Amino acid sequence: MPASSPSVIPVWVAAFVGAVLVAVFSASAAIVWLPVVMAGAVLLTFVIQLGVSRKEGLVSRIVASLAGAFLILAAATLVLVVWAGTGIPASV
């Protein structure tokens, strides 16, 4: 694993935990709450990167964190939409 993974993996874990919490507590409104989880991942990414205090590879670490969180949440969206069986609500 690259040296940047200690600052990337916590964001992925937080995105996964957020997706699971949305699935458990609000699966019918997942299309509303999963973007909120992504916003939290963005904030967490910047907090972690400010805490790392390393300029080298900053953009790469941010891209890796957010791309991973995006893929996790996109997969969760797909699973929840299929699981709900109704597709994306027309009101969105």
MOFENGI-V217692 format. One record per residue. RES is the residue in one small letter. SS is DSSP state (@ for helix, = for strand, . for the rest). Layout:
res=RES ss=SS
res=RES ss=SS
//
This chain:
res=m ss=.
res=p ss=.
res=a ss=.
res=s ss=.
res=s ss=@
res=p ss=@
res=s ss=@
res=v ss=@
res=i ss=@
res=p ss=@
res=v ss=@
res=w ss=@
res=v ss=@
res=a ss=@
res=a ss=@
res=f ss=@
res=v ss=@
res=g ss=@
res=a ss=@
res=v ss=@
res=l ss=@
res=v ss=@
res=a ss=@
res=v ss=@
res=f ss=@
res=s ss=@
res=a ss=@
res=s ss=@
res=a ss=@
res=a ss=@
res=i ss=@
res=v ss=@
res=w ss=@
res=l ss=@
res=p ss=@
res=v ss=@
res=v ss=@
res=m ss=@
res=a ss=@
res=g ss=@
res=a ss=@
res=v ss=@
res=l ss=@
res=l ss=@
res=t ss=@
res=f ss=@
res=v ss=@
res=i ss=@
res=q ss=@
res=l ss=@
res=g ss=@
res=v ss=@
res=s ss=.
res=r ss=.
res=k ss=.
res=e ss=.
res=g ss=.
res=l ss=@
res=v ss=@
res=s ss=@
res=r ss=@
res=i ss=@
res=v ss=@
res=a ss=@
res=s ss=@
res=l ss=@
res=a ss=@
res=g ss=@
res=a ss=@
res=f ss=@
res=l ss=@
res=i ss=@
res=l ss=@
res=a ss=@
res=a ss=@
res=a ss=@
res=t ss=@
res=l ss=@
res=v ss=@
res=l ss=@
res=v ss=@
res=v ss=@
res=w ss=@
res=a ss=@
res=g ss=.
res=t ss=.
res=g ss=.
res=i ss=.
res=p ss=.
res=a ss=.
res=s ss=.
res=v ss=.
//
